[in-house]
Amino acid sequence: SMDRRDVLPVIPMRKSRKMRVGVNRSLYRLRNLVERCFNKLKNARRVATRYDKTAESFLGFIDITSIRLWVRHLST
C-alpha cells in the first residue's frame, strides 16, 4: 500500500470522499508541468511510436524534441 512506502498524495481528492487528505499545491503544479511536458513530447510522432531501434537514438530524439519545445517556449 501507499502508506508503507511513505508516498504523499499529489492529486486532490474528490469532495465527496469522507476521509480527506491535504495536498501540497506546489507539488501538484510541478506534477502537472511534468505531465504536460510528456504530452508535448508524445506529440512528436517518432517519440510516440518509438521508431528508433536503440535506446541511444530514441533518447537522442527526445533530446532534440525537448530542445525544440524549449526554443519554442522561449520565443513566446
Sequence and secondary structure as in RCSB ss.txt:
>XXXX:A:sequence
SMDRRDVLPVIPMRKSRKMRVGVNRSLYRLRNLVERCFNKLKNARRVATRYDKTAESFLGFIDITSIRLWVRHLS
T
>XXXX:A:secstr
 TTTTT    S   TT SS     HHHHHHHHHHHHHHHHHHTSHHHHHT  SSHHHHHHHHHHHHHHHHHHHHH
 
